[in-house]
Amino acid sequence: MYTFDQIARMAAEAVEELQLPAEPALLYDPIRYTLEGGGKRIRPILTLSSCALFSEAVQKSLPAALAIEVFHNFTLLHDDLMDNSSLRRGRETVHVRWNNDVAILSGDAMLVYAYELAAQSDPDKIPQLLAILNRIFVGVCQGQQYDMDFEQVDTVTADQYLHMIGLKTAVLMAGAMQAGAWLGGADEALAEQVYEAGMHLGMAFQLQDDWLDTFGDTQTLGKNTGDDIASNKKTFLLIKARELASPAQREELDGLMRSTDLSREEKTERVKALYVSSGAKALTERLIDDYFNDFSRLLDKIRIDEPRKQPLREVARKLIGREK
């Protein structure tokens, strides 16, 4: 049986060893640049760990794990372009380092490359694997569209927000786990159980990511916090704060969102205080715990020897314990 460290090392080394053509350089250099940009390789680790639930031969899930990682990085490349972001993981984004046309075309090639990698899987497994990949790839695109739609409206409900992150974030993590389980020998019903557990883990992960952007420690995280507040992003924290706030608190919060003369630091601290006093912070923390506990409960129900579940439990603890 594999340990988490062995699986994490396998995922990292597999990404590093990916081979891309040299020419045309303006197509493939941005892809190499994107994949070399770091990241924790969460999704391939989830794929390999889920395969390990059912099989010792976790290497057979590597092509799918790599396909999902390439797709994930493709979405980041295009997200940066759509958001006009200048930095990703401390480096210039592709459209800044090169240009928009290069970012679009290299991203398109990454999507095709993801399918090429998936096609290296066990031929008998490929039809269902492609169904899994199509489900999650389309879901991510739907989630991104909802996220962009939310920027154009004044009000987003908590249910709408949770539906959006379920598509944009959780579906990809859940699908990574489902693909690993399927390639490890689980039948369709059992692989779907793994997917359901993964959805709860993905929801906890994204909600905590939102929480960390507001309440996380900059030094611990290695990046600036407060971006969501500075950009007036409609996160779960903001939505619930407006819902739970007293009329006076809501008026203050809305005023802070409209303000253009406050420093970033003052705006962030005042909004954070309202998140605390309204109860939105505590409610978000409870929901994160609820989703994580549901993941653990669903994993408990899968009738596999407990030692096989340990790598998956450890990656989950690392994801949700990033500052706990």
Summary of the structure (lengths in Angstrom):
residues: 324
radius of gyration: 20.2
end to end distance: 28.1
largest distance: 62.0
contacts: 1086
relative contact order: 0.11
helix: 77%
strand: 1%
